[in-house]
Amino acid sequence: MAERTAPMPRVSPVLTVTLCLCLASFPFEFPERTFRWEIPTMTTSLFLLATLFWPRTCYFNYIPSSIWWLAVYLYTQALALAMNGWVSLADTAQEVILFIQALIFFWACANLLRHDKIARAALWSFVIACLVRAVLPFVGVGRTGEAVWTGGERITAFGQNANWSAKLLGMGAIILVGLMFVHSSAPKKLRWLAIAGVGGLGLAIVDTGSRGGLLALALGLMTFAFAPPDKQGGSPWMVMRNAFIGVAAIAFLGGAAMRSELMRNRFEDTRETGSMAGREVLFPTLWGMFLEKPWTGWGQVNNQFE
């Protein structure tokens, strides 16, 4: 209870701007880039550098309990490497450093996003970036297509992985619904634009051909059907409205998926042959690896080589 009632320190605009810039860069990864560094890597590094100038605000004002579980996970990975060694020291070191960076990033965000204005600004920056990213392939900017043997073409942008793109756009759609239909400060007059935005993101996800991304989005939208009334003036009617929005969005996504040759063929192929793009082979193999080393594991990168 002391954590909730502790006074919130003033947050520098520099932190807000760098955090928004960082989140807005996530949908714009360029795997086929001609320069060395990735844009999300550069913006995240800039944000983490800024947090060092305000350590109390970003780290020591609030320590989330989940940070300790992540630390335990890092410890178990280090223990697995100590017991098993490593196949590639360079790749292993890179993976460990990236995980530590993600841990610090999560810690700083957990502090800053406790401020409602900062949280809304950061989430809106990510949503707007997702909307822009979803539109680009439709207008031919950075459009990347990959033909699928079942028929159709998986559409992404800038050479991004189709499944990764679907995950990001799905998160953008879920956050947009939360900001516009659940948050008490949502601008009600713009909700029709939000519906169009969610529809556009859904169509972009269907174009990626990612079955897992579409399923994850549907499950995420279903959470709004069970959301409790907002303490700041919510009512049971709002719960029913949110449930209707979630169900309607899922129905729209299902209809769009069935009208897409790419999605329809991929689902039918899974139903008829049990094919899951190699996962039907991968899952039993991973289970066998677990049985081989259930206590120590294989360690970072080693599991990929195995």
C-alpha positions as a printed Julia matrix, in Angstrom:
306×3 Matrix{Float64}:
   0.0     0.0     0.0
   2.94    2.28    0.66
   3.98    1.97   -3.0
   0.59    3.24   -4.2
   0.44    6.22   -1.86
   4.06    7.31   -2.34
   4.31   10.77   -3.95
   5.01   10.77   -7.66
   8.19   12.66   -8.56
   8.06   15.22  -11.35
   9.01   13.71  -14.69
  11.27   15.57  -17.09
   9.84   16.19  -20.58
  13.05   14.65  -21.94
  12.02   11.28  -20.52
   8.53   11.56  -21.97
   9.79   12.5   -25.44
  12.46    9.8   -25.58
  10.0     7.16  -24.34
   7.4     8.15  -26.96
  10.07    8.16  -29.66
  11.23    4.72  -28.53
   7.75    3.15  -28.62
   6.91    4.81  -31.93
   9.99    3.25  -33.52
   9.08   -0.37  -32.72
   6.84   -0.94  -35.79
   9.56    0.45  -38.09
  12.23   -2.2   -37.9
  14.18   -2.49  -41.18
  15.62   -6.01  -41.52
  16.75   -5.2   -45.06
  18.52   -2.01  -44.02
  21.71   -0.75  -45.62
  23.03    0.77  -42.38
  24.33   -1.18  -39.4
  22.1    -0.16  -36.51
  18.39   -0.81  -36.14
  16.13    2.18  -35.48
  14.46    0.61  -32.39
  17.91   -0.18  -30.98
  19.03    3.43  -31.36
  15.86    4.95  -29.88
  15.84    2.49  -26.96
  19.48    3.28  -26.23
  18.66    6.98  -26.31
  15.81    6.48  -23.84
  17.93    4.36  -21.48
  20.68    6.99  -21.64
  18.15    9.65  -20.63
  16.97    7.57  -17.65
  20.48    7.66  -16.18
  20.08   11.39  -15.52
  16.9    10.79  -13.47
  17.55    7.49  -11.66
  15.13    8.14   -8.79
  12.26    8.86  -11.15
  12.96    5.9   -13.43
  14.23    3.2   -11.08
  14.17    3.85   -7.36
  10.74    5.38   -6.93
   9.05    2.03   -7.55
  10.42   -1.48   -8.0
   7.79   -3.82   -9.53
   7.6    -7.27   -7.99
   7.85   -8.91  -11.41
  11.36   -7.49  -11.81
  12.57  -10.06   -9.28
  11.09  -12.92  -11.31
  12.9   -11.65  -14.38
  16.09  -11.48  -12.33
  15.55  -15.1   -11.25
  15.12  -16.09  -14.89
  18.39  -14.35  -15.77
  20.09  -16.2   -12.93
  18.82  -19.57  -14.17
  20.1   -18.8   -17.65
  23.51  -17.89  -16.25
  23.52  -21.13  -14.24
  22.65  -23.16  -17.36
  25.5   -21.54  -19.27
  27.93  -22.18  -16.42
  27.02  -25.88  -16.4
  26.72  -26.46  -20.15
  29.19  -23.98  -21.59
  28.36  -22.2   -24.84
  28.57  -22.9   -28.54
  29.17  -19.29  -29.56
  30.49  -16.82  -26.99
  29.73  -13.77  -29.17
  26.11  -14.78  -29.81
  25.58  -15.73  -26.16
  27.0   -12.43  -24.91
  24.74  -10.52  -27.3
  21.64  -12.39  -26.11
  22.49  -11.78  -22.45
  23.15   -8.08  -23.04
  19.85   -7.71  -24.94
  17.95   -9.38  -22.1
  19.56   -7.1   -19.52
  18.67   -4.1   -21.7
  15.05   -5.33  -21.89
  15.0    -5.8   -18.11
  16.18   -2.23  -17.49
  13.76   -0.9   -20.11
  10.84   -2.66  -18.43
  11.91   -1.33  -15.02
  12.06    2.28  -16.25
   8.71    1.96  -18.06
   7.06    0.49  -14.96
   7.95    3.72  -13.13
   7.1     6.21  -15.85
   3.82    4.61  -16.96
   2.41    5.02  -13.46
   1.83    8.65  -14.49
  -1.43    8.68  -16.42
  -0.49   11.52  -18.78
   2.84    9.94  -19.64
   1.21    6.53  -20.1
  -1.38    7.93  -22.49
   1.23    9.89  -24.47
   3.49    6.84  -24.77
   0.67    4.48  -25.75
  -0.73    6.93  -28.28
   2.69    7.28  -29.87
   2.81    3.49  -30.33
  -0.76    3.33  -31.67
  -0.19    6.12  -34.2
   3.03    4.44  -35.34
   1.14    1.15  -35.81
  -1.56    2.9   -37.84
   1.04    4.5   -40.09
   2.87    1.19  -40.45
  -0.41   -0.59  -41.36
  -1.24    1.95  -44.08
   2.16    1.92  -45.81
   1.8    -1.45  -47.63
  -1.68   -0.45  -48.83
  -0.23    2.64  -50.55
   2.81    0.76  -51.85
   5.45    2.19  -49.52
   7.94   -0.44  -48.35
   5.54   -3.2   -49.4
   7.04   -6.69  -49.08
   5.3    -9.8   -50.39
   6.06  -13.45  -49.83
   4.25  -16.07  -51.92
   2.8   -19.01  -49.96
   2.48  -22.47  -51.45
  -1.13  -22.76  -50.24
  -1.98  -19.73  -52.37
  -1.88  -16.0   -51.83
   0.84  -13.67  -50.63
   1.88  -12.64  -47.12
   2.15   -8.84  -47.07
   4.45   -6.93  -44.71
   6.64   -3.83  -45.0
  10.39   -3.24  -45.2
  11.11   -6.98  -45.2
   9.7    -7.51  -41.71
   8.77  -10.95  -40.47
   5.04  -11.44  -41.07
   4.37  -12.94  -37.63
   6.33  -10.2   -35.86
   4.43   -7.52  -37.78
   1.11   -9.12  -36.83
   2.06   -9.12  -33.15
   2.95   -5.42  -33.16
  -0.16   -4.38  -35.09
  -2.31   -6.56  -32.83
  -0.91   -4.81  -29.75
  -1.65   -1.48  -31.4
  -5.28   -2.48  -32.01
  -5.8    -3.66  -28.42
  -4.22   -0.51  -26.97
  -6.38    1.65  -29.27
  -9.56   -0.03  -28.01
  -8.43    0.48  -24.42
  -7.56    4.15  -24.93
 -10.76    5.03  -26.77
 -13.42    2.84  -25.14
 -12.17    1.98  -21.65
 -10.14    4.93  -20.41
 -12.22    7.56  -18.65
 -10.5    10.45  -20.49
 -11.16    9.08  -23.98
 -12.43   11.65  -26.51
 -15.91   10.3   -27.24
 -16.36   12.23  -30.49
 -13.44   10.39  -32.09
 -14.6     6.86  -31.32
 -15.82    6.27  -34.87
 -12.29    7.01  -36.08
 -11.02    4.5   -33.53
 -13.33    1.82  -34.95
 -11.96    2.54  -38.41
  -8.43    2.36  -37.02
  -9.04   -1.03  -35.39
 -10.57   -2.28  -38.65
  -7.56   -1.09  -40.64
  -5.13   -2.76  -38.24
  -7.17   -5.96  -38.42
  -7.06   -5.99  -42.22
  -3.3    -5.41  -42.14
  -2.93   -8.4   -39.8
  -5.05  -10.56  -42.11
  -2.75   -9.56  -44.99
   0.26  -10.85  -43.07
  -1.3   -14.32  -43.06
  -0.32  -14.8   -39.42
  -2.78  -17.21  -37.82
  -1.17  -16.83  -34.41
  -1.25  -13.03  -34.65
  -4.94  -13.07  -35.55
  -5.75  -15.47  -32.7
  -3.75  -13.36  -30.22
  -5.64  -10.23  -31.28
  -8.99  -12.01  -30.88
  -8.08  -13.19  -27.37
  -6.84   -9.71  -26.47
 -10.09   -8.13  -27.61
 -12.09  -10.68  -25.6
 -10.58   -9.29  -22.38
 -12.67   -6.15  -22.85
 -15.79   -8.3   -22.62
 -14.87   -9.07  -19.0
 -13.46   -5.69  -18.03
 -15.0    -4.34  -14.77
 -16.65   -0.91  -14.72
 -14.24    2.01  -14.49
 -14.0     3.29  -10.91
 -14.19    6.85  -12.23
 -17.82    6.7   -13.26
 -18.21    3.43  -15.11
 -21.43    1.42  -15.16
 -22.67   -2.07  -16.09
 -23.85   -0.55  -19.38
 -20.24    0.28  -20.22
 -19.28   -3.36  -19.56
 -21.99   -4.51  -21.98
 -20.86   -1.96  -24.55
 -17.24   -3.05  -24.27
 -18.28   -6.69  -24.56
 -20.23   -5.88  -27.73
 -17.22   -4.04  -29.16
 -14.98   -7.02  -28.44
 -17.37   -9.55  -29.97
 -18.07   -7.33  -33.0
 -14.35   -6.83  -33.61
 -13.73  -10.58  -33.43
 -16.62  -11.23  -35.84
 -15.17   -8.66  -38.23
 -11.72  -10.26  -38.06
 -13.17  -13.71  -38.61
 -15.13  -12.54  -41.63
 -12.1   -10.74  -43.07
  -9.94  -13.84  -42.55
 -12.42  -16.1   -44.32
 -12.66  -13.69  -47.26
  -8.89  -13.7   -47.61
  -7.62  -16.49  -49.88
  -4.34  -16.54  -47.99
  -5.86  -16.91  -44.51
  -8.63  -19.27  -45.6
  -6.19  -21.63  -47.32
  -3.8   -21.64  -44.37
  -6.57  -22.48  -41.89
  -7.96  -25.17  -44.18
  -4.49  -26.66  -44.63
  -4.09  -26.88  -40.85
  -7.51  -28.49  -40.48
  -7.01  -31.04  -43.25
  -3.33  -31.99  -42.83
  -2.46  -30.83  -39.31
   0.3   -28.64  -40.75
   1.29  -25.71  -38.55
   4.23  -24.34  -40.54
   6.63  -26.82  -38.95
   5.42  -26.35  -35.38
   3.94  -29.85  -35.38
   7.57  -31.07  -35.62
   9.1   -28.37  -33.44
   6.92  -28.86  -30.36
   7.68  -32.59  -29.86
  11.38  -31.87  -30.45
  11.37  -29.15  -27.78
   9.62  -31.49  -25.36
  12.33  -34.07  -26.01
  15.02  -31.46  -25.29
  13.3   -30.62  -22.02
  13.21  -34.28  -20.98
  16.91  -34.6   -21.8
  17.92  -31.71  -19.51
  14.9   -30.88  -17.32
  16.86  -29.23  -14.48
  19.76  -27.37  -16.05
  18.29  -26.59  -19.46
  20.47  -25.83  -22.48
  21.18  -22.16  -21.95
  20.88  -19.1   -24.19
  21.78  -19.68  -27.87
  22.78  -23.3   -27.13
  19.12  -24.3   -27.4
  18.97  -22.79  -30.89
  22.02  -24.76  -32.04
  20.58  -27.94  -30.54
